[in-house]
Amino acid sequence: MADPQFEYLLRLADNALVLSQRLSELCGKGPALEEDMALTNVALDLIGQARFWFTYAGEIEGAGRDEDQLAFLRDAHEFRNLLLVEQPNGSYADTLARQFYFDAWHYLLLEKLVDSSDERIAAVAEKSLKEVRYHLRRSGDLIVRLGDGTEQSHSMMQNAVNDLWMFTGEMFEADKVDQAMLAQGVAPDLASLRAPWIDHVTEILQEATLEAPPIDAWMQKGGKQGVHTEKLGYLLAEMQFLQRAYPGATW
């Protein structure tokens, strides 16, 4: 197994990068001008976070790879992001459900990483937490507005909440990398995030007059180990095209 800290940093970076790419696909296609700008701003926040994590990961790896090489010159099986963030945008309800599930988990994780034994991880987490606090408030507010809106928006939001639920369990499952980081005091116990995540998600869904899916439902997993859906391949083909077509090209 590669250095656990390198692997862990890749997970943080890949989550932010892949979700940022998904949101970037919506630039100019938002349902309203304000939302179009908000989605783009969230994408920019996430790409900024990804750059910090990739830079540190490259230093830990010690193989001379920088943020661009880690982002654009790895194949799908080398990515360590959660399956949730690679799911397609779908309807706006799908985009929001994906964002809300991730934001709620991301915020709880960063809250814990602020106390990481690794001072650099703690510093990036502290900076990122301010941005993600806004992300979570925004996505939660929109879930409520659409869930408790028209009959159509309620139905679409409920379907999105149900369809994406099976990708949330992976966020709380610890493997050898997570266990190694926990033992070193670098990262928190992922299982400890599950109860507050469920509490917050359930609270928002109830306010939105939506039904929360069963907490014991079957869950998909594998993204953190490089086992992805075919959707990631299409995303990377678009994201990495320029670097693959013109290796080493610079502006």
C-alpha positions in Angstrom: 0.0 0.0 0.0 1.2 3.5 -0.8 2.0 5.9 2.0 -1.4 6.2 4.0 -1.0 10.0 4.3 -0.5 10.4 0.6 -3.5 8.2 -0.1 -5.6 10.2 2.4 -4.6 13.5 0.9 -5.6 12.2 -2.5 -9.0 11.4 -1.2 -9.5 15.0 0.1 -8.2 16.4 -3.2 -10.1 14.1 -5.5 -13.4 14.7 -3.7 -13.0 18.5 -4.2 -11.7 18.2 -7.7 -14.3 15.9 -9.1 -17.2 17.7 -7.5 -15.8 21.0 -8.7 -15.7 19.6 -12.2 -19.3 18.4 -12.0 -20.4 21.9 -10.9 -18.3 23.5 -13.6 -20.3 21.6 -16.2 -23.3 23.8 -15.1 -21.6 27.1 -15.7 -24.0 29.2 -17.8 -26.8 26.6 -17.4 -28.1 27.4 -13.9 -31.9 27.7 -13.5 -31.4 31.4 -12.5 -28.6 33.9 -12.8 -28.0 34.0 -9.0 -27.8 30.2 -8.9 -25.5 30.1 -11.9 -23.1 32.3 -10.1 -23.5 30.5 -6.8 -22.7 27.1 -8.4 -19.6 28.5 -10.1 -18.4 30.1 -6.8 -18.8 26.8 -5.0 -16.8 25.1 -7.8 -14.1 27.7 -7.4 -13.9 27.2 -3.7 -13.6 23.4 -4.2 -10.9 23.7 -6.8 -8.9 26.0 -4.5 -9.1 23.4 -1.8 -8.1 20.6 -4.2 -5.0 22.6 -5.1 -3.9 22.7 -1.5 -4.4 19.0 -0.9 -2.7 18.0 -4.2 0.3 20.2 -3.5 0.8 18.6 -0.1 0.1 15.1 -1.5 2.8 15.6 -4.1 5.3 16.7 -1.4 4.5 13.6 0.7 4.8 11.3 -2.3 8.2 12.7 -3.1 8.1 11.6 -6.8 8.1 15.1 -8.3 4.5 15.2 -9.2 2.8 18.6 -8.8 -0.9 19.5 -8.5 -1.4 19.5 -12.3 0.2 16.1 -12.8 -1.9 14.6 -10.0 -5.1 16.1 -11.4 -4.6 15.5 -15.2 -2.3 12.5 -15.5 -3.9 9.8 -13.5 -6.4 7.3 -14.8 -9.8 6.6 -13.3 -8.6 3.7 -11.1 -6.1 6.0 -9.5 -8.7 8.4 -8.3 -9.8 8.1 -4.7 -12.9 10.2 -4.6 -16.3 9.2 -3.1 -18.7 7.7 -5.6 -21.2 10.4 -4.6 -19.3 13.3 -6.1 -18.9 11.7 -9.5 -22.6 11.2 -10.0 -23.9 13.2 -13.0 -25.7 16.5 -12.5 -29.1 15.2 -13.7 -31.9 17.5 -12.8 -31.3 20.5 -10.5 -32.9 18.4 -7.7 -30.2 15.8 -8.3 -27.4 18.4 -8.2 -28.7 19.8 -5.0 -29.2 16.5 -3.2 -25.7 15.4 -4.2 -24.3 18.8 -2.9 -26.2 18.7 0.3 -25.2 15.2 1.3 -21.6 16.0 0.6 -21.6 19.4 2.2 -23.1 18.0 5.5 -20.3 15.4 5.6 -17.6 17.7 4.4 -18.4 20.3 7.1 -18.3 17.7 9.9 -15.0 16.3 8.5 -13.3 19.7 8.3 -14.4 20.5 11.8 -12.5 17.5 13.0 -9.5 18.1 10.7 -9.0 21.5 12.3 -7.6 19.6 15.3 -5.4 17.3 13.2 -1.9 16.4 14.5 -0.7 17.5 11.1 -0.4 21.3 11.3 -0.6 21.8 7.6 -3.8 19.7 7.2 -5.3 21.6 10.2 -4.5 25.0 8.6 -6.1 24.0 5.2 -9.1 22.6 7.0 -9.5 25.8 9.0 -9.4 27.9 5.9 -11.7 25.6 4.0 -14.2 25.4 6.8 -15.3 29.0 6.3 -16.2 28.2 2.7 -17.9 24.9 3.4 -20.0 26.5 6.1 -21.6 28.7 3.4 -21.9 25.7 1.0 -23.9 23.7 3.6 -26.1 26.6 4.5 -26.9 27.3 0.9 -27.6 23.7 -0.2 -29.7 23.1 2.9 -31.8 26.2 2.3 -32.4 25.2 -1.3 -33.5 21.7 -0.3 -36.1 23.2 2.0 -37.3 25.7 -0.6 -37.8 23.1 -3.3 -39.0 20.3 -1.0 -41.6 22.5 0.5 -42.4 24.2 -2.8 -44.6 23.1 -5.6 -45.9 19.6 -6.1 -43.5 19.1 -8.9 -40.4 20.5 -7.1 -41.3 18.4 -4.0 -41.6 15.2 -6.1 -38.3 15.8 -7.9 -36.5 16.6 -4.7 -37.8 13.5 -3.0 -36.7 11.3 -6.0 -33.3 12.9 -5.9 -32.9 12.4 -2.2 -33.9 8.7 -2.6 -31.7 8.0 -5.6 -28.5 9.4 -4.2 -28.9 8.0 -0.7 -27.1 4.7 -1.6 -23.9 6.7 -2.2 -23.7 8.2 1.3 -22.7 5.2 3.3 -19.1 5.2 1.9 -18.5 8.5 3.7 -18.5 6.7 7.1 -16.7 3.5 6.3 -13.1 3.3 7.4 -10.4 1.2 5.7 -6.7 0.8 6.4 -5.9 4.3 5.2 -8.5 5.9 7.5 -7.4 3.7 10.4 -3.8 4.6 10.0 -4.6 8.3 9.9 -6.8 7.9 13.0 -4.0 6.2 14.8 -1.6 9.0 14.1 -4.1 11.7 15.1 -4.2 13.1 11.6 -7.9 12.3 10.8 -11.0 11.6 12.9 -13.0 8.4 13.3 -15.3 8.4 10.3 -17.9 6.5 12.2 -18.2 9.3 14.7 -19.4 11.6 11.9 -22.4 9.4 11.0 -24.8 10.3 13.8 -24.4 14.1 13.5 -24.7 13.8 9.7 -27.9 11.8 10.0 -29.3 14.3 12.5 -28.6 17.3 10.4 -29.8 15.7 7.1 -33.0 14.4 8.8 -33.7 17.8 10.3 -33.4 19.6 6.9 -35.4 16.9 5.1 -38.2 17.2 7.7 -38.2 21.0 7.3 -38.5 20.4 3.5 -41.4 18.0 4.1 -39.3 15.2 2.6 -39.0 11.7 3.9 -35.5 10.6 4.8 -34.5 7.2 3.3 -33.9 4.3 5.6 -30.6 4.7 7.5 -30.0 0.9 7.2 -30.4 0.9 3.4 -27.9 -0.9 1.2 -24.9 1.3 0.2 -22.5 1.4 -2.7 -18.8 1.7 -2.0 -15.4 1.4 -3.6 -14.5 4.9 -4.7 -11.9 5.4 -2.0 -10.1 2.3 -3.3 -10.3 3.3 -6.9 -13.4 1.3 -7.9 -15.6 3.8 -9.7 -18.7 4.0 -11.9 -18.3 4.5 -15.6 -19.4 8.0 -15.1 -16.0 9.0 -13.7 -14.3 7.9 -16.9 -16.4 10.3 -19.0 -15.8 13.2 -16.6 -12.0 12.6 -16.7 -12.0 12.3 -20.5 -13.4 15.8 -20.8 -11.4 17.3 -17.9 -8.0 15.9 -18.9 -8.4 16.2 -22.7 -6.2 19.2 -23.2 -3.3 17.9 -21.1 -3.5 14.5 -22.7 -3.7 15.9 -26.3 -0.9 18.4 -25.8 1.4 17.0 -23.0 3.2 19.6 -21.1 1.4 22.5 -22.8 1.5 25.8 -20.9 -0.3 29.1 -21.3 
